[in-house]
Amino acid sequence: MIKTLFYTFLQTKHQEENADRTYPNYPLFPQEVEIRPITPFRWEILKTLTRHEILEEGILQLPHEQIQDLLMRYFSEHDILLANYLTYQLNLFVKDLDTNTIHFVSLWRHPHEKNFAMRESWIKEFVKRRELVAGMVVGMYWDFENHMFCFSVLGGSE
């Protein structure tokens, strides 16, 4: 819970009826309240990082079904066929919400592999820069307005 101040700008009926008419300014009385943090988006991809995903040759595997649901519905039939039957590379931007930086990454899919994967760009742009370790939970969602993934470290061992 987050502590914050809540200001009451309007008087209750009782306060209004009993107010001093000679003093027109109503004093503000701040109250300390606790609020629950609100997540303005739903994490579409949640992943607990493994040791293999953060090694120098590490690959972040993203499930084909989720990428298909998030991205491919906006692609042409030709692009979808390429992604399903040929080695396919999708270049896109990922915004790191924790550092407010934007990074260029490549998603790869080999026709004999089930998942999409981030390879070299994943290690350079995220693992090394953010010093990610195994056990951390990361989340990603697709930002439809800006046409990019949004990434954040949600928890885990730091």
Buried (B, 14 or more C-beta within 10 A) or exposed (E): EEEEEEEEEEEEEEEEEEEEEEEEEBEEEEEEEEEEEEEEEEBBBEBEBEEEBBEEEBBBBBEBEBBBEBBBEEBEEEBBEBBEEEEBEBEBBBBBBEEEEEBEBBBBBEEEEEBBBBBEBBBEBBBEEBEBEBBBBBBBBBBEEEEBBBBBBBEBEE
